[in-house]
Amino acid sequence: MGKRGLKKRAEGLRLQILNHENKIRNEQARQSPDEGKLHHWEAEIIAFKNSLARVLRRLGK
């Protein structure tokens, strides 16, 4: 993957992290939040952050 692709991937991962953080906030605001969903989204955020770190390392940042 070239530099352009890595930058695009990094931006996509950042967007996914933000989307999942919003999902978590919205779910927590509910009267009875679904803990399964919250756990799943938190796990995905961790995976996205790990992937983002690898991409940034490849970009030299």
Contacts in CASP RR format, 6 or more apart in sequence:
PFRMAT RR
TARGET T0000
AUTHOR 0000-0000-0000
METHOD contacts of the structure
MODEL  1
MGKRGLKKRAEGLRLQILNHENKIRNEQARQSPDEGKLHHWEAEIIAFKN
SLARVLRRLGK
1 9 0 8 1.000
3 59 0 8 1.000
6 55 0 8 1.000
6 58 0 8 1.000
6 59 0 8 1.000
7 59 0 8 1.000
9 51 0 8 1.000
9 55 0 8 1.000
10 52 0 8 1.000
10 55 0 8 1.000
10 56 0 8 1.000
10 59 0 8 1.000
13 48 0 8 1.000
13 49 0 8 1.000
13 51 0 8 1.000
13 52 0 8 1.000
13 55 0 8 1.000
14 52 0 8 1.000
16 44 0 8 1.000
16 48 0 8 1.000
17 45 0 8 1.000
17 48 0 8 1.000
17 49 0 8 1.000
17 52 0 8 1.000
20 41 0 8 1.000
20 44 0 8 1.000
20 45 0 8 1.000
20 48 0 8 1.000
21 45 0 8 1.000
23 37 0 8 1.000
23 41 0 8 1.000
24 38 0 8 1.000
24 41 0 8 1.000
24 42 0 8 1.000
27 33 0 8 1.000
27 34 0 8 1.000
27 37 0 8 1.000
27 38 0 8 1.000
27 41 0 8 1.000
28 38 0 8 1.000
END
